Amino acid sequence: QCLLSGSWRSDTGCRMVVSVLGKDGRFSGSYLPGPAAGSSEILTSPLEGSQQDVGLVLQPTFSFTVRWRLRAQMTAFLGQCYVGANGEETLHALWLLREAADSPTEDWKATR
């Protein structure tokens, strides 16, 4: 069974801490980007999300958003938690970063 509660570290050095995981699958916590983010201005930022019911599937999907502090940006993550043969839990996810655009003509470059 794969539960998101606890501390997670990515292969790029980002750290996610899920401090509250409710019975309904909703969770909250914090996210700190690693050195790959390239900016010392980014602080630990709040995250909120939800995880699929582990009663339905042992390797649940999840999604969460991070609202970056000191920046007009948000990132949405979507992924799945896997349990290896040795019992180790691993998260696989993709993400989209959205920053505020000054106008509709600038919208094309606001999502990465």
N, C-alpha and C positions, 0 to 999 in steps of 0.2 A: 504494500500500500504506500502510495506516495503523498505526503503532506507537505505543503509549502512553508509551514511555520518553521522559523529558525533563520539562520544566516546562510547566504549563498554567495559565492564568488565566481565571476566569469573568467574565461581564459585571457581576457584583456585587463583584468584587475578591477572591474566594477564590483561593487558589493551591494547586495540587497538584503535587508533584514525585514522579515515578516513577523511583526510583534503580536498581531491579533488575527487569529483565524477563527471566524465564527462557525457555528454549526450549519449555517446556511451556505457556507463556502465563501462568504465575503471576507476580505482581508485588508489590512492596512499595515504600513510600516514606513521604511525609509530606503532611499537609493543614493549611493555615492558613486559617481563615475570614476573610472581608473585613470591612469596616466595617458591612455589613448585619447581621452577627451580633449587634451591639449590646452586646458584653461584652469588656472588656479582660482578663478572667480567662482566656479561652480561649487556650491556647498551641498551637504546632504539635503536631499529634497524628499518631500512626502510622496507616498504612493498609495493607491487604492485599487483594489481589483476583486476578482472572484475566481474561484476554482470549481471545476465540475464536481459533482457529488461523487466521492470516492466509494460510495455504496453501489454506484452504477458501473464504475470502471476503475480498475486498480491503477491505471496510468492516466490520470486526468489531464484534460486541457485546462488552460488558465488564460486570463488576460488581466492586465493592469495598466494604469496610466501613472506617469510621473509628472508632477507640476514643478518645473525647475524654479528654484529660488533665484532671485536677482536677474531673471531673464524672461522675456515674453515668449516662452516655448513650453510645449508639452510633448511627451513621447508616449506612444501607445505600444505595448508589448503583447504578443499573442504566442502561445506555445503549448508545450506538453511536458509533463513530468514523467520520466521513465525510471524504472527500477531494473538495474542490471542483475545478472545471474548471481553476483556476489552480494546483492542487497543494497548496493550503492544507488542513491537517487541522483539523477541528472536532469537538468532542465535544458530543453531545446526551444529557442524562441526567435522570432523575427520582430523587428520594430520599425516604426515610422515616427520621425521627429517633425513636428509642425511648429513654425515660428510665426509670429504675427506679421502680416503683410501690411504695407502702408496703403495699398489700394488694390482693386481687383486686377489691374494690369500687372501687378507684382505677385499675384497669387501663384503663378507657375513655378516660382523658385522658393516658395515657402515650405514645401514638404520635401523631406529627404528620406 
